[in-house]
Amino acid sequence: MNNIPFHWYAGQALASLLPYRKKRLIFGPKVCEWPAVMYMAEAGFFAGCSLSLADKPAAEEVLTEATAPLPWRDAFSEGIGYLERGHTKGATTFEGFYPEITSNEFNIARTAEECVVRVAQQVVQGLMLGILFPETALSMLKAWVTQPEEWKDLGTGGLRVKASPLVASVEEAYVRARTIYEEWRLGQQ
């Protein structure tokens, strides 16, 4: 475990902040409702976009490390195709690229391990969007960091989420993404 790919590292860190509860009270796995996971997945996506926009070589290093020995464009060809289709259709929001994420098929409780995977997948997608379509990624990032602060009811288990990000500007998002990247690099040594 000395060589943990960046996307799992970021996915684990974000997913650890989710509001887990015991399924069936005393016994059963710890789970989190999908609507809460969705907001962390979105935050992971924009963390990936931020790193790609702030430091493209670092983002490419992360993707390369995560897929070695395959080239990342080959390993993530399906995800690249998904992003290309969304871009061709004119998607300009997270929901525009991933409409299925808000659908009822995802509206189930997820275990901690599943949450990490879901968030990590979106970090990878954000890294790739920032590399492949930087103008779109920047436009989406700007919209995300400037959204109004408000609490939203998730419609399940009395959960509410503050939907606005913890960054106030694109520059601050870049700094946070670089911090995550530097911590990952230190862990690699």
N, C-alpha and C positions, 0 to 999 in steps of 0.2 A: 504494500500500500504506500510505498514511498513515492510513487508516480501517479498521483490522482489527477485525472484530466480536469481542466478548469471548469467545464460545464457542470460536472458533478459537485465540485466544491461550491460553486455558486448556488446550485440547486439545493444542496443540503443546507446551506446557510439560510436561504430564503424559506425553505420548507420548515425549518425548525421554529419559525415564528408563527406558524399557523395554530389556530385554536383547536387542539385535539381533545377528544373525549373518548371514554371507554364505550365500546359498543356493547349493548346488553349490560350496562352498568358495571358490575363487579368483574365479570369475566368477558373475554373477547378482546379483539385487537383495539388499539387506539386508532381512531379514524377522524377525518376532517371532512366536512361537507364540501362538495365541489364548488359552490359559489365562492367560498373563501379561498379555495385553491386557485380559482380562476384569477383572482386579483394578484396573487403571488406569481402566477405564471406570466401575467402581463408585466409585472415588475421585473421578472427575470428576462423577458423579451427585451425590455428597454435597457436593462443593464448590458445585455449583449450588443444592442445597437449603439449604446454610448461608447463602449470600448472600441468597436469597429470604426466609429466616426472620429474618436479621439486619437487612435493609434492603430491604423490598419495592419501594420506588420505584427503587432502584438496579437491582434485578433486572428490573423492567419497562423501565427505560431500556436495559438491555443487550439485551433481547429486541426492543424497538422499533428500536434501532440496527441490529440484525442483520437485520431484515426490511424496513427502509424501502425503498420508500414504503408497502408493505402494512402494515396493523395486524398485530401479532404473533399475535393470536388467529386471524386468517384464514390467515396463512402457515403456522402450525403446527397447523392444525385436525386433521390426521391424528394427530399426537402427542398432542394434547389428548384426542382420542377414545380413544386407547390408554390414557392415564392414567385417564380416567373409567371405562373398562371394568374396569381393574385395581382401582380404588377400589370400584366397585360389587360386585366379587367378594370384597372384603375383604382385598386384598393388603396386607401389613404389612412386607414385606421387599423388598429389591432383587430377589432371585430370584423373589419372588411377582409382581412387576410385569413382570419380564423372564425368564420361564422358558426362552425360546428361546436366551438367551445362554449357558446352560450345556449346550446340546444339542450333539450331535456334528456337526451341520451347520456350526457355527461353528468347530469344532476344526481349523483350518487355519492355516498360516503367513500372516501379513499383512505387506505392505510398510509402510515408515514412513509413507507418505502415507495408506494405509488405516487405520493405527493412529490417526493424528491425527483422521481423520473419525469413527471409532468412538468415541473418547474424547470428542470434541467433541459428538457427538450425545447422549451421556449427560449432559454438562454442561447442555445445553439442556433435556433431560427433567427434570433436578433443579431447574433454575430454575422450570420450569412447575409441577412438583409442589408446591414450596414456596409458590407463589402461589395455586394452585387448591385445595390440600388441606393447609394448614399444620399441622394437628394430626397427620395421618398422616406428613408429612415430619419433624416434630419427633420423633415416636415412633421412626421409622426411624433418624434421626440419632443419637438417644440410644443405641439398640441397637448401632449401628455403632461409635461411639466407645468403648463399654464392653466390646467383645468382648475375650476373653483374647488375650494375645500368644502366638502360636505360628507355627512355620514349617510350611508345607504343601508337599508334593511335588506339582508340577504334572503329573506323569506323562508328561512329554515332555522330551527333551534334557537330562535331569539338572537341570532348573530347579526351584528352590524359591522360595517367596515368603513373606514375613512378612505374614500376612493382616490383621494389626491396623493401624489407621490411624496416621498420624504425629501425631495430636492426642489429647489425654487427656480432653478435655471438649467439650461442646457450645459453651461460650463460646470455647474456643480455636479450634474450627472456624469460628465466626463471625469471629474476628479474622483468621484466614488468608484467608477468603473476601473480607473487606473489603480486605485487603492486595492480593490479586489484582485486585480491582475498581479500587482506587486506582491501581495501576500501569497498568492499561488506560486509565483516564481521563487519566493523564499522557501516555500515548502518543497520545491523541486530540488533544492541544493542539499 
